[in-house]
Amino acid sequence: MRQLKREVKIGNVTIGGNNPIAVQTMLNVPVEDIEGNVAQAKRCEAAGCQILRVTCPSAADAKCIEAVKNAVNIPIVADIHFDYKAALACADVGVDKIRINPGNIGDDDRVKAVVQACQQKNIPIRIGVNGGSLEKHILARYGAPVPEAMVESAMYHVRLLEKFDFDDILAAYNAMDGIHAISRNELIAIMGTLVGGWPQTGMGEHLTVRLTGRIDRVERRDMADGTQQVRLIDYKTGASPNGEGLFNDLQLVCYQLGLAFPEHGGKRGAQAIAAMPDITQSALFHVMEYAAPAPRKGQGDEAYHQQALFAGGSINAGDFIPRKYVPKMASVFTSGLDDVERPAQVSEEHWKQLLESRSKMTVWSLTMISRVFYAAAASRATRITARPTAEHVGYCRTYGSGVCPACQGEQNTVFERTVA
């Protein structure tokens, strides 16, 4: 049953009260492609859209907001996340509404600056709350992004705006029925568990991983349904590792991540994963020993190819692909979660879901990505305590010699020597 609320004017559209519900959508073209955004905005308007939201990550991107606004006759909403200067820039170009979370943009002076800019130009502010970005103190109280937690988060942000006598506020709650989004802190804790713990220093929620390098061979196949399949091959001249090493090769993992998140340009976050092509195989090709990629001593060509990290716009939650000589994932990967206690930061529900997904590719994908982040964090660490696995000790060619850093316990360097 609809409840009557106060009216709020967004450009030439009024919502609330007895006004009809307005149709709104959001552009999904990279903000750098101004022409593409304008073209999509025109198509949305022609299809009947009444309010249009456009992302604006930085103040410089306000030029895209301005171009879209000048191209259509429907209100434009600027989607702001962390940069308060982006909100100010959008107000300057005449945006009709600003979507922001006041608690995400810094101290009171920044919130006040945005409020004053919106007050001067009669721009309403939309507070967007979703289950994956709840404040730490609220998530700690409720244990999961339940509806009550989302409402409390919204009211927390409303009070920040009301503190500066601003009341042209709209609140939006984003969630999926039956699905509780995982928080950033939970994800970091889970990823740390998958790699046996993060380095004592070097890891933080703002750690950035820079991927550089060039894959030797990228094969692309355009399918009849308009999708594209990709096969990645990396040529090697050294000795071939065992099957587990072939399947879990971190260089191939980095190539997959680099394809999803290129260093220059490209989409970011969920948009990047949703837009990336279908990686059917990634494989090492030891050209001095074999005539085909990912073999293992007569056990079949490509028997140990690496599967995709992502599938269907998210982490790969599909099944392991059995091969003639590798019928089960346990032959090449084990999670090591059987005897691990749930981290305090992770809810019981999410930990249960993680354990239940061990038979799928989910835990493998998260583990591989976690290892990349571990390497990045370790490269920044001043000291780490190495925890070599039994498998590493069994295969280490320099075990007991004092050469391998991973076998020596506490170290003040994280760079392995080539002989190790």
Secondary structure, DSSP 4 states (H G I P E B T S, - for coil): -------EEETTEEESTTSPPPPEEE--S-TT-HHHHHHHHHHHHHTT--EEEEE--SGGGHHHHHHHHHH-SS-EEEE-SS-HHHHHHHHHTT-SEEE--GGGS-SHHHHHHHHHHHHHTT--EEEEEEGGG--HHHHHHHSS--HHHHHHHHHHHHHHHHTTT---EEEEEE-BTTBPPPPHHHHHHHHHHHTTS--SSS--TT---------SEEEEEE-TTS-EEEEEEEEE-S----HHHHHT-HHHHHHHHHHHS-SSSS--HHHHHHHS-EEEEEEEEETTT-SSSS--TTS-TTTTPBPPSEETTEE--S-----SS--SGGGT-----TTPPPPTTS-HHHHHHHHHTTTSSHHHHHHHHHHHHHHHHHHH-S-EE----HHHHHH-TTTTTT--GGGSSEES-----TT-
